[in-house]
Amino acid sequence: MNSPQSEDQPFEFRELVSFKILALANRIAAAAARDVKQGANVSLMEWRVILQVAIEEGASPAQIASTAGVDKSQISRAVHSLAKQDLLRMESDSRHPKRMRLYLTEAGRNIHREHYEAFIARERRLVHGLTLRNMGALLQILDRLDSNVSS
């Protein structure tokens, strides 16, 4: 990869790591959003909440927002929509009454169970052609970039 050019050379923004990551993330999200809307009739953000709560029953909206790297208001809208659809239930934390804990309903667990394999298949298509060594290196690089952004 070329580093950004000096002032007297044209700047090619498409060579920036941040541009490439964002463009790829947008394409992945658009395909995923289409798939989950057609398959599960939920939004991509709602699907992300379902995935996280399936892994960590009792997670708080703030935990999910932090994990997903999105604003809490986006998670809040998704949580309320899922609750309205009876896919998720909210309970007050017994130790912190203002903090909500999230749990999938039976219908929410069914959505997760029915569409999880399609989610995994999409992930496999994304990384097709990468060796285990490539995957390890890619994940290390992404973790490093995430750390750089956070500091």
Secondary structure, DSSP 8 states (H G I E B T S, - for coil): ------TTS---GGGSHHHHHHHHHHHHHHHHHHHHHHHHSS-HHHHHHHHHHHHSTT--HHHHHHHHTS-HHHHHHHHHHHHHTTSEEEEE-SSSTTSEEEEE-HHHHHHHHHHHHHHHHHHHHHTTT--HHHHHHHHHHHHHHHHHHH-
